[in-house]
Amino acid sequence: MNAATVKIQENQALSLASRIGAYTELTKPRIALMLVLTAAAGFYVGAEKGFSLVLFFNSMAAIALLAFGVAALNQFLEKNTDRLMERTASRPLPSGRISSFEALLVGGVLTISAEIYLFAAVNFLTGILGLIVIVGYVFLYTPLKTVTTASTAIGAIPGAMPPLMGWTAASGEITLSAWFLFATLFLWQFPHFLAIAWMYRDQYRNAGIRMLPAVEEDGKVTARQIVIFTIMLLPVSIAPFFFGISGVVFLVGATVLGIWFLLTSLQMARAKSSKMARRLLLMSVIYLPIFFGLMVLDR
């Protein structure tokens, strides 16, 4: 084997690795993992009639496929605005590593496969919730980001579905306790995404994305909303204890966690700085796995 042949094979290997990396990035695996973990927690606490390992595997696999597919379709729809922001310009579509057709094909195949999987191997109700995720996130939230600041609230609905889907996958029904899991994740998203939007508000503004921090000058409404939603989150997050989902350890842990989150939100609201927004974002990322972890451990 001569040097030229070796070089060609090396380039082909690098090209293949680059393509695999681009497709992986298209599906946002880290976000999908977080969503699957919240769905897994919802499944575990909702499995009051017995835990089925097969049903659990099928449910998590289908929800993961759905998360992958929705992420790919989201990037397909946002390719033009992604090109205008430094934080997203290196994504697979704006960087040219994947074509629009490929992204649409991958996203479409994954979401359709996920829905077939949910209806066939999980249950009808969870499949319907999956459809709500697709419609809410892909067809409403994503295009509305350049139209209205209300897109954050609209996107928070499909964004809060994973624990509810986990619960319905295990139980086949939606109870009041299940709605508290949904409400927790729904409220959590506001300080989380407003912190991100504050950090990148200039880029959002230049790209025409109408997130609240990008359209107001002084940040007063943003700060107010961050604090209000974090205050609302505290009583909702400890409600599972009072409905018998989790025990005293969860109650104490969730209370401490909620107060910590609220104090960080107040600091952000007072400072209105990118440094404090980053700290709030970090706090929100820490909050979610600990919260659901406590719920599962103290079931």
HULIN-V805885 format. One record per pair of residues at least 6 apart in sequence whose ideal C-beta (glycine too) atoms are under 7 Angstrom apart, sorted by the first residue. I is the first residue (numbers start at 1). J is the second residue. If there is no record, write none. Layout:
i:I j:J
i:I j:J
This chain:
i:18 j:97
i:22 j:92
i:22 j:97
i:22 j:98
i:23 j:98
i:23 j:106
i:25 j:91
i:25 j:92
i:26 j:72
i:26 j:75
i:26 j:92
i:26 j:98
i:26 j:103
i:26 j:106
i:27 j:68
i:27 j:71
i:27 j:72
i:28 j:71
i:31 j:67
i:31 j:71
i:32 j:64
i:32 j:67
i:32 j:68
i:32 j:71
i:34 j:288
i:35 j:63
i:35 j:67
i:35 j:162
i:36 j:60
i:36 j:63
i:36 j:64
i:36 j:67
i:37 j:289
i:37 j:292
i:38 j:162
i:38 j:163
i:38 j:185
i:38 j:288
i:38 j:292
i:39 j:60
i:39 j:63
i:39 j:162
i:39 j:163
i:39 j:165
i:39 j:166
i:40 j:60
i:40 j:166
i:41 j:163
i:41 j:166
i:41 j:292
i:41 j:295
i:41 j:296
i:42 j:162
i:42 j:163
i:42 j:164
i:42 j:165
i:42 j:166
i:42 j:167
i:42 j:181
i:43 j:56
i:43 j:59
i:43 j:166
i:43 j:167
i:43 j:169
i:43 j:170
i:44 j:296
i:44 j:299
i:45 j:245
i:45 j:295
i:45 j:296
i:45 j:299
i:46 j:166
i:46 j:167
i:46 j:170
i:46 j:171
i:46 j:178
i:47 j:170
i:47 j:171
i:48 j:171
i:49 j:171
i:55 j:169
i:58 j:121
i:58 j:122
i:59 j:122
i:59 j:166
i:59 j:169
i:61 j:117
i:62 j:114
i:62 j:117
i:62 j:118
i:62 j:121
i:62 j:122
i:63 j:162
i:63 j:165
i:65 j:110
i:65 j:113
i:65 j:114
i:65 j:117
i:66 j:111
i:66 j:114
i:66 j:130
i:66 j:133
i:68 j:110
i:69 j:107
i:69 j:110
i:69 j:111
i:69 j:114
i:70 j:111
i:70 j:133
i:70 j:134
i:70 j:137
i:70 j:138
i:72 j:103
i:72 j:106
i:72 j:107
i:72 j:110
i:73 j:107
i:73 j:111
i:73 j:138
i:74 j:137
i:74 j:138
i:74 j:142
i:75 j:91
i:75 j:92
i:75 j:93
i:75 j:103
i:76 j:93
i:76 j:100
i:76 j:103
i:76 j:104
i:76 j:107
i:77 j:142
i:77 j:143
i:78 j:142
i:79 j:93
i:79 j:94
i:79 j:100
i:81 j:146
i:81 j:207
i:81 j:208
i:81 j:209
i:82 j:88
i:82 j:89
i:82 j:91
i:82 j:93
i:82 j:94
i:83 j:89
i:83 j:94
i:84 j:206
i:84 j:207
i:85 j:203
i:85 j:207
i:86 j:203
i:87 j:200
i:87 j:203
i:88 j:94
i:89 j:95
i:92 j:98
i:93 j:100
i:93 j:103
i:111 j:134
i:114 j:130
i:115 j:127
i:115 j:130
i:115 j:131
i:118 j:126
i:118 j:127
i:118 j:130
i:119 j:127
i:122 j:169
i:123 j:168
i:123 j:169
i:123 j:172
i:125 j:168
i:125 j:172
i:126 j:165
i:126 j:168
i:126 j:169
i:129 j:161
i:129 j:164
i:129 j:165
i:129 j:168
i:130 j:165
i:132 j:158
i:132 j:161
i:133 j:158
i:133 j:161
i:136 j:154
i:136 j:157
i:136 j:158
i:137 j:155
i:137 j:158
i:140 j:154
i:141 j:151
i:141 j:154
i:141 j:155
i:141 j:158
i:144 j:151
i:144 j:154
i:145 j:151
i:145 j:209
i:145 j:210
i:146 j:208
i:146 j:209
i:146 j:210
i:147 j:210
i:148 j:210
i:149 j:210
i:149 j:211
i:149 j:212
i:149 j:215
i:152 j:190
i:152 j:193
i:152 j:211
i:152 j:212
i:156 j:186
i:156 j:189
i:156 j:190
i:157 j:186
i:159 j:185
i:159 j:189
i:160 j:182
i:160 j:185
i:160 j:186
i:160 j:189
i:163 j:181
i:163 j:182
i:163 j:185
i:164 j:174
i:164 j:178
i:164 j:181
i:164 j:182
i:167 j:178
i:167 j:181
i:168 j:174
i:176 j:243
i:177 j:240
i:177 j:243
i:177 j:245
i:180 j:236
i:180 j:239
i:180 j:240
i:180 j:243
i:183 j:236
i:184 j:233
i:184 j:236
i:184 j:237
i:187 j:229
i:187 j:232
i:187 j:233
i:187 j:236
i:188 j:233
i:188 j:284
i:188 j:287
i:188 j:288
i:190 j:225
i:190 j:226
i:190 j:229
i:191 j:226
i:191 j:229
i:191 j:230
i:191 j:265
i:191 j:280
i:191 j:284
i:192 j:281
i:192 j:284
i:194 j:212
i:194 j:213
i:194 j:222
i:194 j:225
i:194 j:226
i:195 j:268
i:195 j:277
i:195 j:280
i:195 j:281
i:195 j:284
i:196 j:281
i:197 j:204
i:197 j:211
i:197 j:212
i:197 j:213
i:197 j:214
i:198 j:213
i:198 j:222
i:198 j:274
i:198 j:277
i:199 j:274
i:199 j:277
i:199 j:278
i:201 j:213
i:201 j:214
i:204 j:211
i:204 j:214
i:205 j:214
i:212 j:221
i:212 j:222
i:212 j:225
i:213 j:219
i:213 j:222
i:216 j:222
i:219 j:272
i:223 j:268
i:223 j:269
i:223 j:272
i:226 j:265
i:226 j:268
i:226 j:269
i:227 j:265
i:227 j:266
i:227 j:269
i:230 j:261
i:230 j:262
i:230 j:265
i:231 j:262
i:233 j:258
i:234 j:258
i:234 j:262
i:237 j:254
i:237 j:258
i:237 j:291
i:238 j:251
i:238 j:254
i:238 j:255
i:238 j:258
i:240 j:246
i:240 j:250
i:240 j:295
i:241 j:250
i:241 j:251
i:245 j:295
i:246 j:295
i:246 j:298
i:246 j:299
i:247 j:298
i:249 j:294
i:249 j:298
i:250 j:294
i:250 j:295
i:250 j:298
i:253 j:294
i:254 j:291
i:254 j:294
i:257 j:287
i:257 j:290
i:257 j:291
i:260 j:283
i:261 j:283
i:261 j:287
i:264 j:279
i:264 j:280
i:264 j:283
i:265 j:280
i:267 j:276
i:268 j:276
i:268 j:277
i:268 j:280
